[in-house]
Amino acid sequence: MTPLTFTLRNEPEERLDLSGLTPDRLAGMTPAEIAKLRVGTSRRPVAAGDIFKITGTDASNIVFSGGSGRFDRVGTEMTAGRIRVAGDVGARAGRRMAGGLLKIEGKAGVQAGSSMKNGRIEIDGDAGEGVGGPMAGEIHGMSGGLVIVRGKAGDRAGERMRRGIIALLKGCGDHAGLGMIAGTIVATGRVGRYPGHLMKRGSLLFDLKPAELSPTFVDCGRVEIAFPALFDRYLMEEGILDRPLLGPRPFRFGGDNAVLGKGEIMFARG
């Protein structure tokens, strides 16, 4: 079977809610039925067939041929299958995702992977603020899965994260891991100010020392433990990095001692 393909006709004139176009929701539907689904967000919302030429039959393998910064909520709550976007997406891609693969071959807007539960998100370009974080009023952010951003991420990546892994391969803005409960954030390149601020548990793993650390972290010096080597091996086996991140004796800071203080920040070079 050929992938179910949505070919963008023209740049949309309004923001689109594409949360209904996932493998779970489209299983068993014909292209004609899919074309009638509403995706617009204005008073007179447009249907999928107004925006896309729809071809193919395999709803477990969805392709968006052409992207847009107005494509909001791509892959929201998907539990299985694969979505590939040949271009950019807007806000909250992969929100509350529970399985499958979401591949974005461009940039992503704010809160990609928001409150994600499981699955894998790969973003080839930059990502906006709040990767893996919660929406307003939610107690915690990401609780499982893997997010890879091959560009730079904005502020507050991994905010209130509970579990899972976020890998940021060209650095990130300020307050990575803000209020982090557990989980792991990996970053190569420049990391902004105050990563791990108010984190309770979890690990922040960098190749370079961040721009500035909160004063409530304790300098533990260089450490010789098994974890860095094991995690370096995992990152390379998953194809996330092609070289070790931490090396055999990284620097370690423990904290944040303003709260529970059982988290850690490790980096290879000062």
N, C-alpha and C positions, 0 to 999 in steps of 0.2 A: 504493500500500500504506500501511496505517496503522502508526505506530510500535509496536514491541514495548513494551508498557507493563506495569510492575510496580506495582500499586496496593497500598500497605501496608494490611493488615487491622487490625493493632493494634501498639502499641509492642512490639518483640521483648523477650523475657525473658532473652536471652543475646546475647553479641556474635556478629555474623554475619560470615562470610568471603564477600564477594561477588565475589571475583576470577574466579569461573567465569562470571559474567554479563556478558560483553563481546561486542561484535559478532563478533569472531574466533571465539569458542568456541561461540556460539549459532547460527551460520550453518547453515541447513538443518534445524534442529530444529523440531519442532512444539511448541505451548504445553503439550501433555500431557507430552511428553518433558522439557521445561524444568522443569515443576512437580516432577519427581522428583529434580532435582539437589539434593545436600546443601549447605546454606549455614550450618548451625549449627556451633558450636565446642565444644559440651559432649559428655559421654559418649554422649548420645542425641541427636545433631544433628538439627535439623529440616530439612525439604526446602523448596525455594523456594515450592511451592504451599501450604505451611502458613502462610507469612508474607505472601505476595502473592497477589492476584487477577491473573492473567496474561491479557492480551488483546493483539490486534494480531499482525502477521505480519512486519514489516520489522525484522529483527535488526540491520541497519546503523544504525538510528536507535532507540536504547533510551531509555525514559523511566521514571524512578522517581518515581511520584506519591506524595509523602510521603517524608520522610527521617528519619534518626535518628542520634544520636551513636554508636550501636552498629553502624552500617553501615561495617565495615572493608574496606579494600583494594578500594574501588570503582574500576573501570577499570584494575586492575593488568595490566601487560603488553599492553594493547590496542595494536593496530597501525594500525587504520583505523576509520572510522565515527564515530558520535557517541553520547555518553551525557549525558543531562540529569537532574539530581537536583533535584526540587522540595522542597528542605529541606536539613537538615544531613547531614554524613557523619562517620564516625569516623576512625580512624588510617590513614595511608599510602594515601590516595586517589591514584590515578595512578602508583603505584610502578612503576618500570621501563617506563613508557609509551613506546611507540616511534612513535606516530602517532595521528591522529584528534583529536577535540575532547571534552574532559570539562568540562561546565558544571555548577557546583554553586551553587544558588540559596540558599545558607545558609552556615553555618560549616563549617570543616574541622578535623579533629583534628591530631595530630602527624604530621610527616614527609609532608605532601602533596607529591607529585612526587618522592619519594625516588628518587635515581639514575635520574631520567627521561632518556630518550635523544632523543626527538623528540615532536612534537605540540604541543597547546595545552591548558592547564588554566586555567579561569576560576573564581574563587571570589568570590562576591558579598559574603560576610561575612568574619569574622576567620578566621585560620588559626593553628594551634598552632606549637610550636617545630619547628625543623629543616626548614623548607620547602626542598625540593630537595636535602636533605642525604643522607649515606650512613647505612646501618644499621651497627651495631657490626661491626667486622671488615672493612668494605669500604674500599678504598683511596681512592675518590673518590665524590662525589655526582653531581649532575646533569651530564650530558654533552651536552645539546642540548635544543632546544624552548623554549617560552615559558610561563611561569607568571604569571598576573595575580591578585593578591589585592586586592580592592577595600576590604577592611577592614584591620585591623591584624594584623601577623604577630608571632609570638613570637620567642624568642631563636634565635640560630644559623641564621638564614635563609641559604641558599646555602653552607653549610659544605662545604669541599673541592670546590667547584664547578669543573668543567673547561671547560664551554662552555654556551651558551644565555643566556637573559635571564629575570630574575625582577623583576617590578614590584610594589611594595608601596605602595598608594596612601593608606594612613593610618598610615604609619610602621611601626616594628618595634622589637623588644627589643634586648638586648645582643649583641655579637659577630656582627653580620651579616658574611657573607663570611669566617668563621673558616677559616684555612688554605686560602683560595681559590687555585686553580691557574690559572684563567682564567675568562672569561665576564664578564657584566655584571649588576649589581644596581642597580635604580632604586628610590628611595623618596621619597615626599612626606610631610611631617609629621615628627613627632619620631622621631629615630633614637637608639637607646640607646648605651651606652658601648662603646668599643673596636671599631668596625667595621673590618674588614680585618686584624684581628690575625693575624700570621704569614702573610699573603697573599703569594704569589710573583708572580703576574701578575693581570691583570683590572682592571675598572673599577667603582667604587662611585660612583653619581651621585645626589646629593641636592639638594633645594631649600633645605634649611637645614643649618647646621653641626651635626654630631653632638654629643651630650651631652659626650663626651670621646674624644680620639684617643690612640692609643698613642704614647709618646714617641719611638718609632723611625720615625716618619714625618717627612719633611722638608717644610717649608713652602716651596712654590715660588711663592707670591704669586698674583696674578691672571694668567691666561694668555689669549692671543689666538690660538686655533687653530681649524681648520675642524671638528674632531670634534663639539664641543657643538652647533653649529647643525645638522649632519647628523643627529645622534641625536635632537635635539628634533623634527626633521621626521618621522623614523621613528615616534616615539612618538605623534605626532598623526595620522599617516596610518593607523596601526594602531588608532586609537580608544582608546589607552591613556590619553592625557592630552588635554585640550582647550586647553592653553596650553604655552608653552615651559617646560622644566624648569630648564635651566642659564643661558640667556641668552648674550649674546655674550662676556662676560669673567668666567667663573667662577673661584673660588679653587681651587687645586690643591695637594694634598699627595702626595708620592711615597713608596712603601714597600711592604711593611714591610721596613726595612733590617735587621731581626733575621734575615731569611732572604734570598731572592733579591733582593727590593726593586724589582721591575719593575712593581708595581701602582700604582694611583692612586686617590685619593679626590677628587672634585670636587663643589663645592656652590655654589649661586648667592648665598646670603646668609650672613653670619657671625652 
